[in-house]
Amino acid sequence: MADTYTLHIAGLTRELPICKVNDHMDIAAFIMFSDVELTEACAAALLKKAPEFDVILTAEAKGIPLAYEMARQSGKYWIPARKGPKLYMRNPVVIEDESITTAGKQVLVIDEKDIEYMNGKRILIVDDVISTGGSLHALETLAAKSTGTVVGCCAALAEGDAAKRTDIFFLEPLPLFIH
């Protein structure tokens, strides 16, 4: 098997390292951190596909650069769901999920003030990659704690069977490497 996977996305080309998940599956690791050109291009391309929205909700950590850049380009507010409660949170709202890239349970937390901010708003859920949908489900559960409405769920990439989903939008599919 090759050591990298060639990805063409938002007019750019990147070589993604192939990483072993277990004895039967490898993934191509898509990392936006430090790649400003990629983050800006993916944000612009997703915003062209996005419905009207008022606020972006994302999960810490890999979705943060994309959500931030989409917020910057659109002028909209964004909320990061953190990996654990923080001291500044007066009344944290906690959701657990499972992700293909995180061992065991993953915790996502936002402050009650963020729930209040989302009340009555159109919420766009953003992540870098949607694979099993665990993080997406946790973010939808957090959004449902508000009176806001999720108007879309998106990612730069949809991995494996996620590319067949009709309830999300994304820029490119990303294969899983089963052996």
C-alpha positions in Angstrom: 0.0 0.0 0.0 1.1 3.5 -0.7 2.4 5.7 2.1 0.2 8.7 1.1 -3.2 9.4 -0.6 -3.4 12.2 -3.1 -6.4 14.5 -2.3 -7.7 17.2 -4.6 -10.0 19.6 -2.7 -11.1 23.2 -3.2 -8.7 23.7 -6.1 -5.7 22.4 -4.1 -3.8 19.1 -4.0 -2.4 17.6 -0.8 -0.6 14.3 0.0 -2.2 12.8 3.1 -0.3 10.2 5.2 -1.9 6.8 5.4 -2.3 5.8 9.1 -3.2 2.5 10.6 -6.4 2.5 12.7 -6.4 -1.3 13.4 -5.3 -4.6 11.8 -8.1 -4.3 9.2 -8.3 -0.6 8.3 -6.1 2.4 7.5 -7.2 6.0 7.0 -5.7 9.0 5.1 -5.0 11.6 7.8 -6.5 15.0 6.9 -5.0 17.7 9.1 -5.9 21.4 8.5 -3.8 22.7 11.4 -1.0 25.0 10.0 -2.3 24.8 6.4 -3.8 28.3 6.1 -4.2 28.0 2.3 -6.2 24.8 2.6 -8.3 26.1 5.5 -9.2 29.3 3.6 -10.0 27.5 0.4 -12.2 24.8 2.1 -14.0 27.5 4.1 -14.8 29.5 1.0 -16.0 26.4 -0.9 -18.2 25.2 2.0 -19.7 28.7 2.4 -20.8 28.6 -1.3 -22.7 25.4 -0.5 -24.1 26.4 2.9 -27.7 27.4 3.5 -28.4 30.7 5.3 -27.2 30.4 8.9 -26.6 32.6 12.0 -24.1 30.6 14.0 -21.5 27.9 13.5 -21.1 25.0 16.0 -18.0 22.8 15.8 -16.1 20.3 17.9 -12.6 20.8 19.4 -10.0 20.4 18.1 -9.7 19.6 14.4 -12.9 21.4 13.3 -11.8 24.7 14.9 -9.6 26.1 12.1 -12.3 25.5 9.5 -15.1 26.8 11.7 -13.1 29.9 12.6 -12.3 30.6 9.0 -15.9 30.1 7.9 -17.0 32.5 10.6 -14.3 35.1 9.6 -15.3 34.9 5.9 -19.0 35.1 6.7 -19.0 37.5 9.6 -21.0 35.0 11.7 -20.5 33.9 15.3 -19.0 30.5 16.0 -19.1 28.2 19.1 -16.4 25.5 19.8 -17.6 22.5 21.8 -14.7 21.9 24.1 -13.2 18.5 25.1 -14.0 19.0 28.7 -15.5 21.6 31.1 -13.4 24.8 31.5 -13.2 27.1 34.5 -15.0 30.0 32.6 -18.1 27.8 32.1 -20.6 28.7 34.8 -23.1 25.9 33.8 -21.4 23.4 31.4 -23.6 21.2 29.1 -21.8 17.9 28.5 -22.4 15.3 25.7 -20.4 12.1 25.2 -19.7 10.6 21.7 -17.4 8.1 20.0 -15.2 9.0 17.0 -13.0 6.8 14.7 -10.0 9.0 15.4 -10.4 9.2 19.2 -9.9 6.2 21.5 -12.8 5.5 23.7 -15.5 8.0 24.7 -15.1 11.7 23.7 -16.7 14.4 25.7 -18.0 17.7 24.2 -18.9 20.6 26.4 -20.3 24.1 25.8 -21.4 26.6 28.4 -25.1 27.3 29.0 -24.6 30.8 27.7 -23.7 29.2 24.3 -27.0 27.3 24.4 -28.8 30.6 25.1 -26.9 32.3 22.2 -28.1 29.5 19.8 -31.8 30.0 20.9 -33.9 30.9 17.9 -30.9 30.9 15.6 -30.1 28.9 12.4 -27.2 26.6 13.3 -24.6 25.3 10.9 -22.6 22.3 12.2 -19.1 22.2 10.8 -16.3 19.6 11.1 -13.2 18.8 9.2 -14.1 15.2 8.4 -17.4 13.3 8.9 -16.8 9.6 9.2 -18.8 7.5 11.7 -21.0 10.5 12.5 -20.3 10.3 16.2 -19.1 13.8 16.6 -21.8 15.1 14.3 -24.4 13.4 16.5 -23.0 14.9 19.6 -23.0 18.4 18.1 -26.6 17.9 17.0 -27.5 16.8 20.5 -25.8 20.0 21.9 -27.7 22.2 19.4 -31.0 20.5 20.4 -30.5 21.8 23.9 -31.3 25.2 22.4 -34.4 26.4 20.6 -32.3 26.9 17.5 -32.6 24.9 14.3 -29.8 23.0 12.7 -30.0 24.1 9.0 -27.0 22.0 7.8 -24.1 19.8 8.7 -21.0 20.0 6.7 -17.3 19.0 6.5 -14.5 19.4 4.1 -14.4 15.6 3.7 -16.9 12.7 4.1 -15.0 9.5 4.9 -16.0 6.0 3.9 -19.8 5.4 4.0 -20.4 9.0 5.2 -20.0 10.0 1.6 -23.3 8.3 0.8 -25.2 10.3 3.4 -27.8 12.7 2.0 -28.2 14.7 5.3 -24.7 16.4 5.0 -22.8 18.4 2.5 -19.0 18.2 1.9 -16.4 19.0 -0.6 -14.8 15.6 -1.4 -15.1 11.9 -0.3 -12.2 10.3 1.5 -11.8 6.5 1.2 -11.2 4.1 4.0 -8.5 1.5 3.2 -9.8 -1.9 4.3 -7.5 -4.9 4.2 
